Amino acid sequence: MSRLLQLAALSSAAMVLAAVSRPPSQAATQGRDSSAAISSASGASDVNGLVAAVCPVVYQLDESPGNRGYHYVFYGNAFFINRDGYLLTAAHVLSEFHNGGQPSILLRQAAAPPRLVKATIIAMDVDHDVAVLRATPNPFNGPYAVVSLPLTGEKPVIGESVETTALRPSRMKDPHTFELPIADSFPALVSDYRRMAIGSESKTAQATAGPSDPQVFTDLFLFSHEVQRGQSGAPVTSAATHAVVGIIEGRWLHPAGSSLTKTARGASPPSPSALTQGAAIPIPYATALLQRNHVLWSTAPARF
């Protein structure tokens, strides 16, 4: 991951994960087409609908629960894309699980405290920083307050109104499962596009790469919100349709006049106040990964 972005995922648990078993194989998995409608029986608001689609990505520390539930380490966010239990997140949210460890997601229940559900890593595209997970057992068949979000097929345009919701523990330094996560929701505007190498800078193989090895660049869109720690992997949705247009990558800190290639013609250099904007991965990178792994998703407008 580039040092030009202050990533929002936490990475303090590397030592914890060193001694546990490796995650399941990242084999391609065939998913069924999910239902088109996004709804909740209670007629919840748009924000509540987004909250029900988003979940924290965590690592379980305890083998048995205490009076506050299981103790866990918080890494970032993921969100459901169909009713078969598939989720999307930023690949760097899962970086600590590369050498072993079982990721979980924390899900709300309608009439009980939140509960941990195991998440299998289905596929990752490190170059474009996207990953696919699948919750097992499928929470849509259980007592969970969950919905899925549709994905758009296009990148957002500059000036478009977007919104996002990310979850974080109520006690960031000492989180437990019986405590309901806090939702941080905000509106924003898409302000610019930038191009940069993401995954290649985090690969040790780059040090030995030859001159013929192409460098992979990823387009990122910037939006008018200062991303906080733990918001990586959360969805950025269209304010008009509630379809996902991007995945939060991190906080944009690169100054004006950089060597990065701007993809938006005529866009002016960022002002000092723009140096704390959020950066997101356009959703087409994620849909391409889903297609390669035969995972289907909904494209219908969201109805909460």
SULVENKA-V115552 format. One line per field, one symbol per residue. ss: DSSP state (h for helix, s for strand, l for the rest). phi: phi as a letter, one per 40 degrees, with the letter a starting at -180 (. if undefined). burial: 1 if it has 16 or more other C-alpha atoms within 10 Angstrom, else 0. A space follows every 10 residues. Layout:
# SULVENKA-V115552
ss=???
phi=???
burial=???
This chain:
# SULVENKA-V115552
ss=llllssslll lllhhhhlll llllllllll llllllllll lllllhhhhh hhhsssssss lllllsllsl ssssssssss lllllssssl hhhhhhhlll lllsssslsl llllssssss ssssslllls ssssssllhh hllsllllll slllllllll ssssssssll lllllsllll lsssssssss ssssssllhh hhlhhhhhll lllllllsss ssslllllll llllssssll lllsssssss ssllllllll ssllllllll lhhhhhlsss sslhhhhhhh hhllllllll llll
phi=.cccbccccc acbcccccbb ccccccccbc bccccccbab ccgccdcccc dccbaccabc cccacbcbgc cabcbibaac baccgcbbac ccccccccbh hbcbbbbcbc bacdbcbcbc ccabbccbfb abbbcbcccc bbcbcbbbbc bcbbccccgc cbaabbbacc bdcacbcccc cccbbacabc babbbacbcc cccccccbcc ccccccbbcb bcacaccbdg cdgccbbccc bgccbabcci ccbcccgccc cccccgcccc cdcccbccbb cdcdcccccc ccbfbcacbc dcbc
burial=1000111111 1000001000 0010000000 1001011111 0000001011 1111111111 0000000011 1111111111 1111111111 1111111001 1111111110 0001111111 1111111111 1111100111 0001111111 1100110100 1111111110 0000111111 1010001111 1111111111 1000000000 0000101111 1111111111 1111111110 0111111111 1111000000 0100000000 0001111111 1111111011 0010111111 1111
